[in-house]
Amino acid sequence: MAVFNQPWNDHPLDWQILQNSPIALYFRREAVQHDITWFRGQGYDVFHFDCSLWTSEQAFHENVATDLRFPDYYGQNLDAFNDCLGDLEIKDDGGVLIVLEQYDQFVRLNQKTAWSILDAIAQQSRIHALLGRRLVTFVQSDDAALELDPVGACAVMWNPKESPKSSRER
């Protein structure tokens, strides 16, 4: 479903968000609720997390493992989180919306882990999009001045034919 067929000036909300990043930052809760309603109406499955309950990285892993229905073998570390996001079931008609409410509290607790979570989501969203599936995340902050470092950066890679360094040697 990842293809958008609307005219250039009439793109829906999911396209407006995904064109720049699969992660959108929100301050006002009523704005979050309004957009959640729109996404539900478009067939998105919504997973909502109250990040103020994440008092540790372990609490985060336990919460997402249960709510996102990760397999029993989930390793409860950031690499396993990234892997399981890649296997997240996303239906063809609609998508998945992850809502991270009060994320600023978790950022203050563990900035590096908070960034790594968003980075993994952004990377996996891009991979899901290649398969025609949509993964979008809302990050709600009670801190209107919250700034997050860029996520989902891609390295510039050698093309597949010249990927091994030995294939570029003369």
N, C-alpha and C positions, 0 to 999 in steps of 0.2 A: 504494500500500500504506500510505500514511500514516495511514489511519484505524485506530484501536485499538478493538476491540469487546469487550474483556474487562470483567468487572464492576469497579466502582470500586475495590475492595480487592484486586484480583488483576492488577495491571499488570506487564507484563514489563520487563526491564531497560532496553530501549531507550526505552520510554515514561517510565520513572523518570528517565532522563537528559534526554530531550528536553523534558520538562514545564518545566524551568527554564532550560536552555541546551543547545545542541547540543554543548557542549564540557565534558568532565568532567576534573577534575584528579586525578591519582593520585600517591602517593608509593611505595608498596610494589609492586615488580615482579610479585610473585606475584598480587596483586589485579588488575593489568593483564592478566596472562596468563589468569587465570580468566575475566575478562569478555570477552577476545578470543575465547576458546573458545566462550563462550555466543553471541556475535555470529556467529561462523562457522557455528554450528549453526542459526542463524536465516536463513542464506542471504546474509549480508553479505560483500561483497568487502572484504578487509583490505589496506590499504596501510601499511606500517610504515617509519618513518624514524628513523634514529639521528642525532639533532640535534647530538650532540657532533662530528660530521663537518662541520657547517656552520661553517666558519671565516670565512665572509663571506656577505653577502647573495647574491653571485653563486653561491657554493657551494649555497646553499638553492635558488636558481632552477634550477640544473643538475640537482640531485637530484630535485626534484618534477616537473620537465618530463619527465624520463626515466620515473620510476616511475608517475606519473599519466597517462602517455601523452598529454601535451599536444601539439598540432599543431606542425609545424616552424616555423610563423610566430610561435610564442610569443615575446613581446617581452622576456621575462626582467626584468620590473619588477612592482611590486605591483599596478598597474592591470591588467596582462595576467594576473597570477595570479588576481585577482578574476574577470575575464572568463572565463578558462578553467575555473575552478571552476563557473561557471554552466553551462558546456557539458559538464561531467563526466558520463560515462555511468553512470547508476545504474539498475540493473534494477528492474522493478516488484515482483518477489518477493524481498525482502531489502533491501539498501541498501549503502551504502559506509561503512566505518569507517576513519578516518585515525588512526594511532597515532604520536604525536610523543614519542619516548623521549629522556630527558635534555634536555628543553626548557629547563631552567633554565640550562644552559650557553650556549645561544643567547640567552636573555634577558639574561644578563650581558654578552654580546658586543655585542648591539644591541637594547636594550629597545624602542625605537620600532618597528623592523621586526618584532620578535617579536610585539608587540601587533597590528600591522597585519595580520599573517598570520592570527591568530586572529579578528580582527574580520571579515576577508573570509570566512573559513570560516563564521562565525556568520551573516553576512548571506546567503550563498549557501545555507546549510542551510535557512533560512526560506523562500527562494524555491523550492528543490527541494520542500519540504514542501507548498507550495501546489499542486504538480503531482503530489503523491502519492508522492514519493520521499524516502528517508531518508538524510541525511548526518550522521554522528556523529563526533566527534573525542575521542580520549583524549590528554591531555597528561600525560606522566609526568615527575616532577621528583625529582632526588636531594636537593633542598633541601626539607625538610619545612616550612620557613617561607615558601616561595614564595607570594607574593600577586600576582595579576594584576588589572589594571583591568578593569572590565566591557567586554564586547564585544557587538557586534550591536545596539547601541542604534538605535532608530528615531525619526526625527523625527516630530513631530506635523504632519501635512500637511493642507492644505485639501482638501476633497472634490473629486472630478473636475469637477463642474459649476461650482465656484467657484474652481478652481485658478488661472487667470490673475487677477492682481490687478484687472485692468480689469473683470472680471465682478462684482466686489464693490463697485464704485464706484456711487454713486447719482446 
